[in-house]
Amino acid sequence: MVLCSHSGNTMSLPSESLRCQQEDCPPSDAGRVGGACCQVPQQFRDYSNKCCDNCPKVPEDPIICGLPQPGPPYVFNNVDCTLDCSPVDTSELDYIKPNVSKYGLLRHSMDEMRCLTLAKENAAADIFAQAECTRYEGSRVSKEVAEKTLALQRISTERLKRRGKDIYFWLKELERNIIEMREETRLLQELRVRVENSIRATADLILHIVNECLRRRLSRVGIDLTRDDVEEELQKERDVVLMAQKRLEEIVNQVRDQIGKNRAVKERMERDWSDKMQAFRIDDLASRLRPDDRTLLNYPGVARFQDGMTTIQEWEEMTQRGLEEAERERVASCKLRGLIPELLKSLACKLRAQADNVEAALSRRIQETESAKKRLEHQLKLVLDEMVKAEKAIEAIKRALKGDPIESALKLAQTRLYNRTYRPNAELTRDCPQYALIEEVGEIARSQSAIEAQLRNAEDALHKLRQIRIDLEKEIAVKDNTLVIDRERCQYIRAFWPSVTTLIGH
């Protein structure tokens, strides 16, 4: 048991073990002035946590536990209040008696009563003044809050309207660009149809005509199966057609890519337009809402910035980027539309020029063939006339060999010589008649040999003429075949060659 003196009165503090057993005394208040274990009861302390005017306000230090702690002694008002945890001698309890009267336990002094009354009066006065100040401040703050709220509502409404105007402006810009892009895409589609028609005209018609002409001219025979000017021009025309077809396919691929880009940009602008229209309707509805609307509700937790929200600059930059991209694609589309008609016209002119070259070479070739045929026919006529003459000459030579005067003169000379062989004895001499007759027979034989040689030569010439006639007839047949191919087949099929208007896609 430790004794603590305060204000001239002696009070007894319970032991530590007894104090820690009280349920209304938490361990955090143990040993603290003004706490639950202070000698001044709790109901008589003022708001300063002092037991009287002489008790200073002590800062509330955190106490880990109300049990006795090792360390320096606990001092209060220069009084050592450290509890002695040593065993208590119970014999001392007979000499310590409580301050009691016959009516009960004496709890407080008059000073404590006056202090408590004064503290209650002061507290009531303070609370009254505080309540009056609070009421005035509440009225003023309520008025200020109402005015500020109305001002904020007006500002918010104006900003919503201004925001709606900004969104409406960009909506109109997007609508204009969407309409322009839709029209540009439609024009590109029409141009793509023209290019595809041109491709069909070149691939399905012109290339077929060229290949058919080359294939049919392979049916030429003999010396006419040559790589002439017509063949060269047809090969050039085929190369030009393939080049034009390749270029047109590249163009149609570019047009398709540009149409895809235009549609992608238009879709992005339409999505942006849809988002802006929805935002415009939301902001327009929000700007027309009034405090007395029945649709108003409380939505806790909405006064915050949502994740993924953009700034005004980012919003404008995003919209501007979309419009700039649309403008770039539209300019590229217009440029492509301006280039394609000129390119189609240029390719059509090249194809038409090469077709004219082919037809001119074909006409020249037909004229050359007809001229050669006429010359061959004239030569054949001459050969036939010469063959008739040769045949007549051969008949005359044959008649000359077998008829007068050669045959009769040979018989006469031979008969004379035969008769003179019968001269008797010495009369059988080599006289002049004998020599003359022998000479005559020899000369007639030599003449016959010469005539026979001429006959053979005439027959050889006739044979050669007949061979020449056969060759000429064959060559004329070749020319006729060439003329049929070039004039009746190639020129006929080339009459279906498309016009320039068809080549440019109309």
C-alpha positions as CSV (number, residue, x, y, z in Angstrom):
1,M,0.0,0.0,0.0
2,V,1.4,3.4,-1.1
3,L,0.1,6.7,0.3
4,C,-0.4,9.7,-2.1
5,S,-1.1,13.2,-0.6
6,H,-3.0,15.8,-2.7
7,S,-4.6,19.2,-1.7
8,G,-3.8,18.6,2.0
9,N,-5.9,15.4,2.1
10,T,-4.7,11.9,2.6
11,M,-6.2,9.3,0.3
12,S,-5.4,5.6,0.1
13,L,-4.7,4.0,-3.3
14,P,-5.6,0.4,-3.8
15,S,-3.0,-2.1,-4.4
16,E,-1.9,-2.9,-8.1
17,S,-3.4,-6.3,-8.0
18,L,-6.7,-5.0,-6.8
19,R,-6.8,-2.2,-9.2
20,C,-6.1,-4.4,-12.2
21,Q,-9.0,-6.6,-11.2
22,Q,-11.6,-3.8,-11.7
23,E,-13.5,-4.2,-15.0
24,D,-14.3,-0.5,-15.3
25,C,-10.6,0.4,-15.2
26,P,-8.9,-0.4,-18.5
27,P,-5.2,-1.0,-18.4
28,S,-4.5,2.0,-20.6
29,D,-5.7,4.4,-17.8
30,A,-3.7,2.8,-15.0
31,G,-1.3,5.2,-13.3
32,R,-2.4,8.2,-15.4
33,V,-3.5,11.5,-13.9
34,G,-7.1,12.2,-14.7
35,G,-7.6,8.6,-15.8
36,A,-9.9,6.1,-14.3
37,C,-7.5,5.4,-11.4
38,C,-7.0,9.0,-10.4
39,Q,-8.2,10.0,-6.9
40,V,-10.7,12.4,-8.3
41,P,-13.8,10.6,-9.6
42,Q,-14.6,10.8,-13.3
43,Q,-17.9,12.5,-12.9
44,F,-16.3,15.5,-11.1
45,R,-13.6,16.2,-13.6
46,D,-14.0,19.1,-16.1
47,Y,-13.4,18.9,-19.8
48,S,-9.7,19.7,-19.3
49,N,-9.2,16.3,-17.7
50,K,-8.0,18.0,-14.5
51,C,-9.2,16.9,-11.1
52,C,-8.9,20.6,-9.8
53,D,-7.5,24.0,-10.6
54,N,-4.2,23.0,-9.1
55,C,-3.9,19.9,-11.2
56,P,-2.1,20.6,-14.5
57,K,-3.2,18.9,-17.7
58,V,-0.8,16.2,-18.4
59,P,-0.3,14.9,-22.0
60,E,-1.8,11.5,-22.5
61,D,1.1,9.2,-23.1
62,P,0.3,5.8,-24.4
63,I,0.6,3.1,-21.7
64,I,1.3,-0.4,-22.9
65,C,-0.3,-2.1,-19.9
66,G,-1.7,-1.2,-16.5
67,L,0.5,-3.7,-14.8
68,P,3.6,-2.6,-12.9
69,Q,6.4,-1.9,-15.4
70,P,10.1,-1.9,-14.6
71,G,11.8,1.5,-15.0
72,P,12.0,4.9,-13.3
73,P,9.5,5.7,-10.6
74,Y,6.1,7.3,-11.5
75,V,6.2,10.9,-10.3
76,F,3.1,13.2,-10.1
77,N,3.3,16.8,-8.7
78,N,6.7,16.0,-7.3
79,V,5.3,13.1,-5.5
80,D,6.5,9.6,-6.0
81,C,3.5,7.5,-6.9
82,T,5.3,4.4,-8.0
83,L,3.5,1.4,-6.7
84,D,5.3,-1.0,-4.5
85,C,4.8,-4.5,-5.8
86,S,6.5,-6.0,-2.8
87,P,4.4,-8.2,-0.4
88,V,2.2,-6.1,1.8
89,D,2.3,-6.5,5.5
90,T,-1.4,-7.0,6.5
91,S,-0.7,-6.0,10.0
92,E,-0.6,-2.3,8.9
93,L,-4.2,-2.5,7.7
94,D,-5.4,-2.2,11.4
95,Y,-4.0,1.3,11.6
96,I,-5.4,2.7,8.3
97,K,-9.1,3.5,8.6
98,P,-11.3,5.2,6.1
99,N,-12.6,8.8,6.7
100,V,-16.2,8.0,7.4
101,S,-19.1,9.5,9.2
102,K,-22.1,8.0,10.8
103,Y,-24.2,8.5,7.7
104,G,-21.8,7.0,5.2
105,L,-18.5,7.4,3.3
106,L,-17.4,11.1,2.8
107,R,-16.5,11.5,-0.9
108,H,-15.9,15.2,-1.8
109,S,-14.9,18.5,-0.3
110,M,-16.6,21.9,-0.7
111,D,-13.8,23.1,-2.9
112,E,-14.4,20.2,-5.2
113,M,-18.1,20.9,-5.3
114,R,-17.6,24.5,-6.2
115,C,-15.0,23.6,-8.8
116,L,-17.4,21.1,-10.3
117,T,-20.3,23.6,-10.3
118,L,-18.2,26.3,-11.9
119,A,-17.0,23.9,-14.5
120,K,-20.6,22.9,-15.4
121,E,-21.6,26.6,-15.7
122,N,-18.6,27.3,-17.9
123,A,-19.3,24.3,-20.0
124,A,-23.0,25.2,-20.4
125,A,-22.0,28.8,-21.4
126,D,-19.5,27.5,-23.9
127,I,-22.0,25.1,-25.3
128,F,-24.7,27.8,-25.6
129,A,-22.3,30.2,-27.4
130,Q,-21.1,27.4,-29.6
131,A,-24.7,26.4,-30.5
132,E,-25.6,30.0,-31.3
133,C,-22.5,30.3,-33.5
134,T,-23.2,27.0,-35.1
135,R,-26.8,28.0,-35.9
136,Y,-25.6,31.3,-37.4
137,E,-22.9,29.6,-39.3
138,G,-25.3,26.9,-40.4
139,S,-27.7,29.4,-41.8
140,R,-24.9,31.4,-43.5
141,V,-23.3,28.2,-44.9
142,S,-26.6,26.9,-46.1
143,K,-27.3,30.1,-48.0
144,E,-23.8,30.2,-49.4
145,V,-24.0,26.5,-50.3
146,A,-27.3,27.1,-52.1
147,E,-26.0,30.1,-54.0
148,K,-22.8,28.3,-54.8
149,T,-24.7,25.2,-55.9
150,L,-27.0,27.2,-58.2
151,A,-23.9,29.0,-59.6
152,L,-22.2,25.6,-60.2
153,Q,-25.4,24.3,-61.8
154,R,-25.5,27.3,-64.2
155,I,-21.8,26.9,-65.0
156,S,-22.3,23.1,-65.5
157,T,-25.3,23.8,-67.7
158,E,-23.4,26.4,-69.8
159,R,-20.4,24.1,-70.1
160,L,-22.7,21.2,-71.1
161,K,-24.3,23.4,-73.8
162,R,-20.9,24.6,-74.9
163,R,-19.8,21.0,-75.0
164,G,-22.8,20.1,-77.0
165,K,-22.1,22.8,-79.5
166,D,-18.5,21.5,-79.9
167,I,-19.7,18.0,-80.4
168,Y,-22.4,19.2,-82.8
169,F,-19.7,21.0,-84.8
170,W,-17.6,17.9,-85.1
171,L,-20.7,15.9,-85.9
172,K,-21.4,18.1,-88.9
173,E,-17.7,17.8,-90.0
174,L,-17.9,14.1,-89.7
175,E,-21.2,14.0,-91.6
176,R,-19.7,16.1,-94.4
177,N,-16.6,13.9,-94.7
178,I,-18.7,10.7,-94.5
179,I,-20.9,11.9,-97.4
180,E,-17.8,12.9,-99.4
181,M,-16.1,9.6,-98.7
182,R,-19.3,7.7,-99.7
183,E,-19.5,9.6,-103.0
184,E,-15.8,9.1,-103.6
185,T,-16.1,5.4,-103.0
186,R,-19.1,5.2,-105.4
187,L,-17.0,6.9,-108.1
188,L,-14.2,4.6,-107.5
189,Q,-16.5,1.6,-107.8
190,E,-17.8,2.9,-111.1
191,L,-14.2,3.3,-112.2
192,R,-13.3,-0.2,-111.0
193,V,-16.1,-1.5,-113.2
194,R,-14.7,0.4,-116.2
195,V,-11.2,-1.1,-115.6
196,E,-12.7,-4.6,-115.2
197,N,-14.6,-4.1,-118.5
198,S,-11.3,-3.1,-120.1
199,I,-9.6,-6.1,-118.8
200,R,-12.3,-8.4,-120.2
201,A,-12.1,-6.6,-123.5
202,T,-8.3,-7.1,-123.7
203,A,-8.1,-10.6,-122.1
204,D,-11.2,-12.2,-123.5
205,L,-11.4,-10.6,-126.9
206,I,-8.3,-9.0,-128.1
207,L,-5.9,-11.7,-126.8
208,H,-8.2,-14.4,-128.2
209,I,-8.1,-12.7,-131.6
210,V,-4.3,-12.4,-131.6
211,N,-3.8,-16.0,-130.5
212,E,-6.3,-17.2,-133.1
213,C,-4.6,-15.3,-135.9
214,L,-1.2,-16.8,-134.8
215,R,-2.7,-20.2,-134.6
216,R,-4.4,-20.0,-138.0
217,R,-1.3,-18.7,-139.7
218,L,0.5,-21.8,-138.6
219,S,-1.6,-23.6,-141.2
220,R,0.5,-22.0,-144.0
221,V,2.5,-24.5,-146.0
222,G,5.6,-24.4,-148.0
223,I,7.7,-21.3,-148.4
224,D,4.9,-19.1,-147.1
225,L,5.4,-20.5,-143.6
226,T,7.8,-17.7,-142.8
227,R,8.2,-15.2,-140.0
228,D,7.0,-12.3,-142.0
229,D,6.0,-8.8,-141.0
230,V,2.5,-9.9,-140.1
231,E,3.9,-12.5,-137.7
232,E,6.2,-9.9,-136.1
233,E,3.4,-7.4,-135.7
234,L,1.1,-10.1,-134.2
235,Q,3.8,-11.0,-131.7
236,K,4.2,-7.3,-130.8
237,E,0.4,-6.9,-130.5
238,R,0.3,-9.9,-128.2
239,D,3.1,-8.4,-126.0
240,V,1.2,-5.1,-125.9
241,V,-2.0,-6.8,-124.9
242,L,-0.3,-8.7,-122.1
243,M,1.4,-5.6,-120.9
244,A,-1.9,-3.7,-121.0
245,Q,-3.6,-6.5,-119.2
246,K,-1.0,-6.6,-116.5
247,R,-1.1,-2.8,-116.1
248,L,-4.9,-2.9,-115.9
249,E,-4.8,-5.6,-113.2
250,E,-2.4,-3.5,-111.2
251,I,-4.8,-0.5,-111.6
252,V,-7.8,-2.5,-110.5
253,N,-5.8,-3.8,-107.5
254,Q,-4.9,-0.2,-106.6
255,V,-8.6,0.8,-107.0
256,R,-9.7,-2.1,-104.7
257,D,-7.1,-1.2,-102.1
258,Q,-8.2,2.4,-102.2
259,I,-11.8,1.4,-101.9
260,G,-10.9,-0.7,-98.9
261,K,-9.1,2.2,-97.3
262,N,-12.0,4.5,-98.0
263,R,-14.5,2.1,-96.5
264,A,-12.2,1.6,-93.4
265,V,-11.9,5.4,-92.9
266,K,-15.7,5.8,-93.5
267,E,-16.4,3.1,-90.9
268,R,-14.1,4.7,-88.4
269,M,-15.8,8.1,-89.0
270,E,-19.2,6.5,-88.7
271,R,-18.2,4.9,-85.4
272,D,-16.9,8.3,-84.3
273,W,-20.0,10.0,-85.5
274,S,-22.2,7.4,-83.6
275,D,-20.2,7.9,-80.4
276,K,-20.4,11.7,-80.8
277,M,-24.1,11.5,-81.5
278,Q,-24.6,9.4,-78.4
279,A,-22.5,11.8,-76.3
280,F,-24.3,14.8,-77.8
281,R,-27.7,13.3,-76.9
282,I,-26.4,12.5,-73.4
283,D,-25.0,16.0,-72.9
284,D,-28.1,17.6,-74.4
285,L,-30.3,15.7,-72.1
286,A,-28.0,16.5,-69.1
287,S,-28.1,20.3,-70.0
288,R,-32.0,20.2,-70.1
289,L,-32.3,18.4,-66.7
290,R,-33.8,20.6,-63.9
291,P,-33.7,20.0,-60.1
292,D,-37.4,19.4,-60.1
293,D,-37.3,16.6,-62.6
294,R,-38.8,13.3,-61.5
295,T,-36.1,11.3,-63.2
296,L,-33.4,12.4,-60.8
297,L,-31.8,9.8,-58.6
298,N,-28.9,9.5,-56.3
299,Y,-25.9,7.6,-57.9
300,P,-23.2,7.3,-55.2
301,G,-19.7,6.9,-56.5
302,V,-20.1,8.6,-59.8
303,A,-18.2,11.8,-58.8
304,R,-14.9,10.5,-60.1
305,F,-12.8,10.2,-63.2
306,Q,-13.3,6.9,-64.8
307,D,-10.5,4.8,-66.2
308,G,-9.6,5.4,-69.8
309,M,-11.0,9.0,-69.9
310,T,-9.3,11.3,-72.3
311,T,-8.6,15.0,-72.1
312,I,-10.1,17.6,-74.4
313,Q,-6.9,18.0,-76.3
314,E,-6.6,14.2,-76.9
315,W,-10.3,14.1,-77.9
316,E,-9.9,16.9,-80.4
317,E,-6.6,15.5,-81.7
318,M,-8.2,12.1,-82.1
319,T,-11.1,13.6,-84.1
320,Q,-8.8,15.8,-86.1
321,R,-6.5,12.8,-86.9
322,G,-9.5,10.9,-88.2
323,L,-10.6,13.8,-90.4
324,E,-7.1,14.4,-91.6
325,E,-6.8,10.7,-92.5
326,A,-10.1,10.8,-94.3
327,E,-8.9,13.9,-96.2
328,R,-5.6,12.2,-97.2
329,E,-7.5,9.1,-98.4
330,R,-10.0,11.3,-100.3
331,V,-7.2,13.2,-102.0
332,A,-5.4,10.0,-102.9
333,S,-8.7,8.6,-104.3
334,C,-9.3,11.7,-106.3
335,K,-5.7,11.5,-107.7
336,L,-6.2,7.9,-108.6
337,R,-9.5,8.7,-110.3
338,G,-7.8,11.4,-112.3
339,L,-5.0,9.1,-113.4
340,I,-7.1,6.0,-114.4
341,P,-9.1,7.5,-117.3
342,E,-5.9,8.9,-118.9
343,L,-4.2,5.6,-118.4
344,L,-7.1,3.7,-120.0
345,K,-7.1,6.1,-122.9
346,S,-3.4,5.7,-123.4
347,L,-3.5,1.9,-123.3
348,A,-6.5,1.9,-125.7
349,C,-4.6,4.1,-128.1
350,K,-1.5,1.9,-127.9
351,L,-3.6,-1.2,-128.6
352,R,-5.4,0.5,-131.4
353,A,-2.2,1.7,-133.0
354,Q,-0.7,-1.8,-132.8
355,A,-3.8,-3.3,-134.3
356,D,-3.6,-0.8,-137.2
357,N,0.0,-1.9,-137.7
358,V,-1.1,-5.6,-137.8
359,E,-3.9,-4.9,-140.2
360,A,-1.6,-2.8,-142.4
361,A,1.1,-5.5,-142.5
362,L,-1.6,-8.1,-143.2
363,S,-3.0,-6.0,-146.1
364,R,0.6,-5.7,-147.5
365,R,1.1,-9.4,-147.1
366,I,-2.1,-10.2,-148.9
367,Q,-1.2,-7.8,-151.8
368,E,2.3,-9.4,-152.0
369,T,0.8,-12.9,-152.1
370,E,-1.7,-11.9,-154.7
371,S,1.0,-10.3,-156.8
372,A,3.2,-13.4,-156.5
373,K,0.2,-15.6,-157.4
374,K,-0.4,-13.5,-160.5
375,R,3.2,-13.8,-161.5
376,L,3.2,-17.5,-160.9
377,E,0.0,-17.9,-163.0
378,H,1.6,-15.9,-165.8
379,Q,4.7,-18.1,-165.6
380,L,2.5,-21.2,-165.6
381,K,0.7,-20.0,-168.7
382,L,4.1,-19.4,-170.5
383,V,5.2,-22.9,-169.4
384,L,2.1,-24.4,-170.7
385,D,2.5,-22.6,-174.0
386,E,6.1,-23.7,-174.2
387,M,5.1,-27.3,-173.4
388,V,2.7,-27.2,-176.3
389,K,5.4,-26.0,-178.6
390,A,7.8,-28.6,-177.3
391,E,5.4,-31.3,-177.8
392,K,4.8,-30.2,-181.4
393,A,8.6,-30.0,-182.0
394,I,9.0,-33.5,-180.7
395,E,6.3,-34.7,-183.1
396,A,8.0,-33.0,-186.0
397,I,11.3,-34.5,-185.1
398,K,9.8,-38.0,-184.8
399,R,8.1,-37.5,-188.2
400,A,11.4,-36.3,-189.6
401,L,13.3,-39.4,-188.4
402,K,10.7,-41.8,-189.8
403,G,9.6,-40.0,-192.9
404,D,11.0,-38.4,-196.1
405,P,13.6,-37.4,-197.2
406,I,16.0,-39.0,-194.7
407,E,14.4,-42.5,-194.6
408,S,14.0,-42.7,-198.4
409,A,17.5,-41.4,-199.0
410,L,19.0,-43.9,-196.6
411,K,17.1,-46.7,-198.3
412,L,18.2,-45.6,-201.7
413,A,21.9,-45.4,-200.7
414,Q,21.9,-48.7,-198.9
415,T,20.1,-50.3,-201.8
416,R,22.7,-49.0,-204.3
417,L,25.5,-50.2,-202.1
418,Y,23.8,-53.6,-201.7
419,N,23.3,-54.0,-205.5
420,R,26.9,-53.1,-206.2
421,T,28.1,-55.9,-204.0
422,Y,27.1,-58.2,-206.7
423,R,29.6,-56.9,-209.2
424,P,31.7,-59.7,-210.6
425,N,35.4,-60.3,-210.1
426,A,37.6,-57.4,-210.8
427,E,34.7,-55.1,-211.3
428,L,34.2,-55.1,-207.5
429,T,36.4,-52.1,-207.0
430,R,36.5,-49.1,-204.6
431,D,35.6,-46.6,-207.1
432,C,34.3,-43.1,-206.6
433,P,30.6,-44.1,-206.5
434,Q,31.5,-46.6,-203.8
435,Y,33.1,-43.9,-201.7
436,A,30.2,-41.5,-202.4
437,L,27.5,-44.0,-201.5
438,I,29.4,-45.0,-198.3
439,E,29.8,-41.3,-197.5
440,E,26.2,-40.7,-198.1
441,V,25.1,-43.5,-195.8
442,G,27.4,-42.2,-193.1
443,E,26.1,-38.7,-193.4
444,I,22.5,-39.9,-193.3
445,A,23.3,-41.9,-190.1
446,R,25.0,-38.9,-188.5
447,S,22.0,-36.8,-189.4
448,Q,19.7,-39.3,-187.8
449,S,21.8,-39.3,-184.7
450,A,21.7,-35.5,-184.6
451,I,18.0,-35.6,-185.0
452,E,17.6,-38.2,-182.3
453,A,19.8,-36.1,-180.0
454,Q,17.5,-33.2,-180.7
455,L,14.5,-35.4,-179.9
456,R,16.0,-36.4,-176.6
457,N,16.7,-32.7,-175.8
458,A,13.2,-31.8,-176.7
459,E,11.8,-34.5,-174.6
460,D,14.1,-33.4,-171.7
461,A,12.9,-29.9,-172.1
462,L,9.3,-31.1,-172.1
463,H,9.9,-33.0,-169.0
464,K,11.4,-30.0,-167.3
465,L,8.5,-27.9,-168.4
466,R,6.1,-30.4,-167.0
467,Q,8.1,-30.3,-163.7
468,I,8.1,-26.6,-163.7
469,R,4.4,-26.6,-164.3
470,I,3.9,-28.9,-161.3
471,D,6.0,-26.6,-159.1
472,L,4.2,-23.6,-160.3
473,E,0.8,-25.2,-159.7
474,K,1.9,-26.2,-156.2
475,E,3.2,-22.7,-155.4
476,I,0.0,-21.2,-156.7
477,A,-1.9,-23.6,-154.4
478,V,0.3,-22.4,-151.5
479,K,-0.5,-18.8,-152.4
480,D,-4.1,-19.6,-152.5
481,N,-3.9,-21.2,-149.1
482,T,-2.1,-18.2,-147.7
483,L,-4.6,-15.9,-149.2
484,V,-7.4,-17.9,-147.6
485,I,-5.8,-17.8,-144.2
486,D,-4.8,-14.1,-144.3
487,R,-7.8,-12.7,-146.1
488,E,-10.7,-14.9,-145.3
489,R,-9.8,-16.0,-141.8
490,C,-7.5,-13.5,-140.2
491,Q,-9.1,-10.4,-141.6
492,Y,-12.5,-11.8,-140.9
493,I,-11.8,-12.5,-137.2
494,R,-10.0,-9.2,-136.8
495,A,-13.2,-7.5,-137.8
496,F,-14.4,-8.2,-134.3
497,W,-11.6,-6.2,-132.7
498,P,-13.2,-3.9,-130.1
499,S,-13.3,-0.2,-130.5
500,V,-11.5,2.4,-128.3
501,T,-14.7,3.2,-126.5
502,T,-15.0,-0.4,-125.4
503,L,-11.3,-0.5,-124.4
504,I,-11.7,2.4,-122.0
505,G,-14.5,0.5,-120.2
506,H,-17.6,2.1,-121.6
